[in-house]
Amino acid sequence: VPSLANLLPKLPPQAAMMLGLPPGARVQGESPVAGGLAEVLAALEGLWDGSAASADASPSRPAQPMRLVLAGAEGAEAGAQGARLFGAGYSAWPAAAATGAAGCTFFVVQGDCRSDGRVRLRQFWECCHGSGDQGSSCEYLGQLVRQPDGRALRLVGAWLQDGSVGRGERSGAFVWERRAACWAGRWAPELPRRSHRWALSVVPPLLVGAALPEASSEEGGRPRLLRGSFSPRSPDMAEGLALHFELWEHRVLPPGGSSTPPDSWIAAQRRSCDVHAVHGTLQCHRPSGPSILLGADSVELMLTGQPLPAVDVRTSQDELGQALRLFSRKPR
């Protein structure tokens, strides 16, 4: 079980120094990914699983599990010194309260990466029902490294929180590993359109990700949370050919958390201008790879990056629903 005690030995020297710790021994055979900005960006785009632990917690306390999807914001438009990143994710143990408040489930991230494999991300958590706060934020400073087998990737480093949720400054360690066999990363139309820039993870029955707003939007460019699910009654579901879904795009992070929202809040969300419902179909066996068809906009989004893994969506499972039922916090 991941904990602070077994995360710390994996940290790069600069992350250990940030936490006031002596640098640990480098993992045998592990090397930084620093072959150029294009290589670093291609390695970062996709789905990441891992954990984050607080330095002020017991070293043996289980770390908070996280899953997030990352994508490049501009693709080929990235500058020579760095590339912008964005994405979103969730924790299957909301009560852990490592980098966010207890009960928070979903978050969005934005930041940048450099050609030497260094990554900086800012994480914005949703707030919980009735909490009265605006959600917490946290900064991640990490290094992208390649494992001894030459294929597996890991993002390791330290995180810092400025105490905006009333708990003072906090810090800790994180280790994320990239999942290879899944459809996750940057989805974009064949013809560039600034209105459709998605970082999305497609792991049935859930879709989780983020959309970049227009540059002139009032939230200052912060990614918009995308979350939705597939319909179990999709006509081609049994054959794994096509899956229909409904996706909610949130202009602002919703006050969700893992507590059960009142029915009045759910009804208000459906009527709110802050939530845009998107209906579409995931085409699973196209010769060019998986694609998403958005009926209302007549737009086809393709998963970028090569090579694309073969995925059987009929057997793919996401653990969030079961975990939230297990760790749900009862409304008071």
C-alpha positions as CSV (number, residue, x, y, z in Angstrom):
1,V,0.0,0.0,0.0
2,P,1.5,3.4,-1.0
3,S,2.4,5.6,2.0
4,L,4.8,8.5,2.7
5,A,7.4,6.0,3.8
6,N,7.6,4.2,0.5
7,L,7.0,7.3,-1.7
8,L,10.0,9.3,-0.3
9,P,12.7,7.0,-1.6
10,K,11.5,7.5,-5.2
11,L,11.8,11.3,-5.1
12,P,14.4,13.1,-7.3
13,P,17.0,15.2,-5.4
14,Q,15.3,18.5,-6.0
15,A,12.0,17.3,-4.6
16,A,13.6,15.9,-1.5
17,M,15.3,19.3,-0.9
18,M,11.9,21.0,-1.2
19,L,10.7,18.9,1.6
20,G,13.8,19.5,3.7
21,L,15.0,15.9,3.3
22,P,18.4,14.6,2.2
23,P,18.5,13.3,-1.4
24,G,17.8,9.6,-1.6
25,A,19.6,7.0,-3.7
26,R,18.6,7.0,-7.4
27,V,16.5,4.1,-8.4
28,Q,18.8,1.7,-10.3
29,G,18.3,2.0,-14.1
30,E,15.9,4.9,-13.8
31,S,16.6,7.9,-16.1
32,P,15.0,11.3,-16.7
33,V,13.1,11.7,-19.9
34,A,14.9,14.6,-21.5
35,G,15.1,13.9,-25.3
36,G,13.4,17.1,-26.3
37,L,10.1,18.9,-25.8
38,A,8.2,16.8,-28.3
39,E,9.3,13.5,-26.6
40,V,8.4,14.8,-23.2
41,L,5.0,16.1,-24.2
42,A,4.2,12.8,-26.0
43,A,5.2,10.8,-22.9
44,L,3.0,13.0,-20.6
45,E,-0.2,12.8,-22.6
46,G,-2.3,10.0,-21.3
47,L,-3.8,8.5,-18.2
48,W,-1.8,8.5,-14.9
49,D,-2.4,6.5,-11.7
50,G,-0.6,7.2,-8.5
51,S,-0.7,8.5,-4.9
52,A,0.1,11.6,-2.9
53,A,1.0,11.7,0.8
54,S,1.3,14.6,3.2
55,A,4.6,15.2,5.0
56,D,2.7,16.0,8.3
57,A,0.9,12.6,8.3
58,S,2.1,9.4,9.8
59,P,4.8,7.8,7.5
60,S,2.7,4.6,7.4
61,R,-0.7,6.2,6.7
62,P,-2.0,5.1,3.3
63,A,-1.4,7.7,0.6
64,Q,-4.4,9.2,-1.3
65,P,-4.9,7.5,-4.6
66,M,-5.4,9.6,-7.7
67,R,-6.1,9.1,-11.3
68,L,-5.8,11.9,-13.9
69,V,-5.5,12.5,-17.6
70,L,-3.0,15.0,-19.1
71,A,-2.8,16.5,-22.6
72,G,-0.9,19.3,-24.3
73,A,-2.8,22.5,-24.6
74,E,-1.5,23.6,-28.0
75,G,0.1,20.5,-29.6
76,A,2.4,21.7,-32.4
77,E,2.2,25.3,-31.2
78,A,4.3,24.6,-28.1
79,G,7.2,27.0,-27.6
80,A,10.9,26.1,-27.6
81,Q,11.2,26.4,-23.9
82,G,8.1,24.6,-22.7
83,A,4.6,23.3,-23.5
84,R,1.3,24.0,-21.7
85,L,-0.5,21.1,-20.1
86,F,-4.1,20.7,-18.9
87,G,-6.2,17.8,-17.6
88,A,-8.5,16.5,-14.8
89,G,-8.9,13.6,-12.5
90,Y,-10.3,12.3,-9.3
91,S,-9.5,10.5,-6.1
92,A,-11.1,7.2,-5.3
93,W,-10.5,7.9,-1.5
94,P,-12.0,11.4,-1.0
95,A,-11.7,11.1,2.8
96,A,-7.9,10.9,2.7
97,A,-7.6,14.7,2.5
98,A,-3.9,14.7,1.4
99,T,-3.8,17.6,-1.1
100,G,-7.4,18.8,-0.8
101,A,-10.2,19.0,1.7
102,A,-11.7,15.8,3.1
103,G,-14.6,14.7,0.8
104,C,-13.4,16.3,-2.4
105,T,-13.4,14.0,-5.4
106,F,-12.8,15.7,-8.7
107,F,-10.2,18.2,-9.7
108,V,-8.7,20.0,-12.8
109,V,-5.0,20.7,-13.5
110,Q,-3.0,23.1,-15.6
111,G,0.6,23.8,-16.0
112,D,3.7,23.3,-18.2
113,C,6.5,20.9,-19.0
114,R,10.1,21.5,-20.1
115,S,12.4,19.7,-22.5
116,D,14.4,18.3,-19.5
117,G,11.3,16.5,-18.3
118,R,10.5,18.8,-15.4
119,V,6.7,19.4,-14.9
120,R,4.8,22.0,-12.9
121,L,1.1,21.6,-12.4
122,R,-1.5,23.5,-10.4
123,Q,-4.4,21.4,-9.1
124,F,-7.8,22.9,-8.4
125,W,-10.2,20.8,-6.3
126,E,-14.0,21.0,-6.2
127,C,-15.6,22.1,-2.9
128,C,-18.0,20.0,-0.9
129,H,-21.7,20.7,-0.3
130,G,-22.2,23.2,2.5
131,S,-18.5,23.8,3.1
132,G,-18.7,27.5,2.2
133,D,-15.1,27.5,0.7
134,Q,-14.1,27.8,-3.0
135,G,-12.1,24.6,-3.1
136,S,-8.4,24.3,-2.4
137,S,-5.5,24.4,-4.8
138,C,-2.1,22.7,-4.8
139,E,1.1,23.0,-6.8
140,Y,3.0,19.9,-8.1
141,L,6.7,20.1,-9.1
142,G,7.9,16.8,-10.6
143,Q,10.3,15.0,-12.9
144,L,9.4,12.7,-15.7
145,V,11.5,9.5,-15.5
146,R,11.7,6.3,-17.5
147,Q,11.8,3.0,-15.6
148,P,14.6,0.4,-16.0
149,D,12.6,-1.6,-18.6
150,G,12.8,1.4,-20.9
151,R,9.0,1.7,-21.5
152,A,7.2,2.4,-18.2
153,L,7.0,6.1,-17.2
154,R,6.8,7.7,-13.8
155,L,6.2,11.3,-12.7
156,V,7.6,11.9,-9.2
157,G,8.1,15.0,-7.1
158,A,6.8,17.2,-4.3
159,W,3.6,19.1,-3.8
160,L,2.9,22.4,-2.0
161,Q,-0.3,23.9,-0.7
162,D,-0.5,27.5,0.4
163,G,-3.1,27.0,3.2
164,S,-6.0,28.7,1.4
165,V,-8.4,26.3,3.1
166,G,-7.4,27.3,6.6
167,R,-4.9,24.6,7.4
168,G,-1.6,26.5,6.9
169,E,1.1,25.6,4.5
170,R,1.4,21.9,3.8
171,S,3.6,19.7,1.6
172,G,4.2,16.2,0.6
173,A,5.3,13.7,-2.0
174,F,3.6,12.2,-5.0
175,V,4.4,9.4,-7.4
176,W,2.3,8.8,-10.6
177,E,2.7,6.0,-13.1
178,R,1.4,6.1,-16.7
179,R,-1.1,3.5,-17.8
180,A,-0.4,2.3,-21.3
181,A,-3.3,0.2,-22.4
182,C,-6.2,2.8,-22.4
183,W,-7.8,5.4,-24.5
184,A,-6.8,8.7,-22.8
185,G,-5.0,11.9,-23.8
186,R,-5.6,14.7,-26.2
187,W,-8.8,14.4,-28.4
188,A,-9.0,16.8,-31.2
189,P,-10.7,17.2,-34.6
190,E,-8.7,16.6,-37.8
191,L,-9.1,20.2,-38.7
192,P,-7.9,22.4,-35.8
193,R,-10.7,24.1,-33.9
194,R,-10.1,26.1,-30.7
195,S,-13.6,25.2,-29.5
196,H,-12.8,21.6,-29.0
197,R,-9.6,20.9,-27.1
198,W,-10.1,18.0,-24.7
199,A,-8.0,15.9,-22.4
200,L,-10.2,12.9,-21.8
201,S,-10.0,9.4,-20.3
202,V,-12.4,6.9,-21.7
203,V,-12.5,4.0,-19.2
204,P,-16.1,2.6,-19.2
205,P,-18.4,3.2,-17.6
206,L,-16.9,6.7,-17.0
207,L,-15.6,9.5,-19.0
208,V,-13.4,12.0,-17.0
209,G,-11.4,14.9,-18.4
210,A,-11.2,18.6,-19.1
211,A,-11.9,21.1,-21.9
212,L,-10.0,24.3,-22.5
213,P,-12.2,27.3,-22.7
214,E,-11.9,30.1,-25.1
215,A,-9.1,32.6,-24.4
216,S,-11.6,35.4,-23.7
217,S,-13.5,33.4,-21.1
218,E,-14.2,34.9,-17.7
219,E,-12.5,32.2,-15.6
220,G,-9.1,33.1,-17.0
221,G,-8.4,30.0,-19.0
222,R,-8.8,27.4,-16.2
223,P,-9.8,24.0,-17.6
224,R,-13.5,23.0,-17.4
225,L,-14.3,19.7,-15.8
226,L,-15.8,17.0,-18.0
227,R,-17.5,14.1,-16.4
228,G,-20.0,11.6,-17.7
229,S,-21.0,8.0,-18.3
230,F,-21.9,5.6,-21.0
231,S,-25.4,4.3,-21.6
232,P,-25.7,0.7,-20.7
233,R,-28.4,0.4,-23.4
234,S,-26.2,1.4,-26.3
235,P,-27.4,-0.7,-29.2
236,D,-23.9,-1.8,-30.2
237,M,-22.6,-2.2,-26.6
238,A,-22.6,-6.1,-26.8
239,E,-20.4,-6.0,-29.8
240,G,-18.2,-3.3,-28.5
241,L,-18.6,-1.2,-31.7
242,A,-20.1,2.0,-30.4
243,L,-21.1,3.4,-27.0
244,H,-23.5,6.3,-26.4
245,F,-22.7,8.7,-23.6
246,E,-23.7,11.9,-21.8
247,L,-21.0,14.2,-20.7
248,W,-21.4,17.3,-18.5
249,E,-19.0,20.3,-19.1
250,H,-18.8,22.5,-16.0
251,R,-17.8,26.1,-16.6
252,V,-16.9,26.3,-12.9
253,L,-16.0,23.4,-10.6
254,P,-19.2,22.1,-9.0
255,P,-19.7,21.8,-5.3
256,G,-19.8,18.1,-5.4
257,G,-17.4,16.1,-3.2
258,S,-18.3,12.6,-2.2
259,S,-21.3,13.6,-0.1
260,T,-24.7,12.8,-1.6
261,P,-26.1,16.0,-3.2
262,P,-29.7,16.9,-2.5
263,D,-32.2,16.3,-5.4
264,S,-32.8,20.0,-5.6
265,W,-29.1,20.6,-6.4
266,I,-29.1,18.0,-9.2
267,A,-32.2,19.6,-10.8
268,A,-30.6,23.0,-10.5
269,Q,-27.4,21.7,-12.2
270,R,-29.4,20.5,-15.2
271,R,-31.0,24.0,-15.6
272,S,-27.8,26.0,-14.8
273,C,-26.0,27.9,-17.5
274,D,-22.7,26.7,-15.8
275,V,-23.3,23.2,-17.0
276,H,-23.5,22.1,-20.6
277,A,-24.7,18.6,-21.4
278,V,-22.9,17.0,-24.4
279,H,-24.3,13.8,-26.0
280,G,-22.1,11.7,-28.3
281,T,-20.9,8.3,-29.4
282,L,-17.6,6.6,-29.0
283,Q,-16.7,4.7,-32.2
284,C,-14.5,1.8,-31.1
285,H,-13.3,0.1,-34.2
286,R,-12.5,2.7,-36.9
287,P,-9.5,1.9,-39.1
288,S,-8.0,5.2,-38.0
289,G,-8.5,4.5,-34.3
290,P,-11.1,5.4,-31.7
291,S,-13.2,8.6,-32.3
292,I,-15.9,10.5,-30.6
293,L,-18.9,11.8,-32.6
294,L,-20.6,14.8,-31.1
295,G,-24.1,14.9,-32.6
296,A,-25.2,18.4,-31.8
297,D,-22.0,20.0,-33.2
298,S,-21.3,17.4,-36.0
299,V,-17.7,17.2,-34.9
300,E,-15.5,14.1,-34.8
301,L,-12.7,14.1,-32.3
302,M,-9.7,11.7,-32.8
303,L,-7.4,10.5,-30.1
304,T,-4.0,11.8,-31.0
305,G,-0.6,10.1,-30.5
306,Q,0.9,6.9,-31.8
307,P,0.7,4.0,-31.3
308,L,-2.8,3.7,-30.1
309,P,-3.4,0.7,-27.9
310,A,-6.0,-2.0,-28.6
311,V,-8.7,-1.8,-25.9
312,D,-11.7,-4.0,-25.2
313,V,-14.2,-1.5,-23.9
314,R,-16.6,-4.3,-22.8
315,T,-14.2,-5.5,-20.1
316,S,-12.6,-2.2,-19.1
317,Q,-13.6,-1.2,-15.6
318,D,-13.3,2.0,-13.6
319,E,-13.1,1.8,-9.9
320,L,-14.6,5.2,-9.0
321,G,-18.2,4.3,-8.6
322,Q,-17.5,1.4,-6.2
323,A,-15.0,3.5,-4.3
324,L,-17.3,6.4,-3.8
325,R,-20.0,4.1,-2.5
326,L,-17.5,2.6,0.0
327,F,-16.1,5.9,1.2
328,S,-19.2,8.1,0.8
329,R,-19.7,10.7,3.6
330,K,-23.3,10.9,4.8
331,P,-25.0,14.3,4.5
332,R,-25.6,15.9,7.9
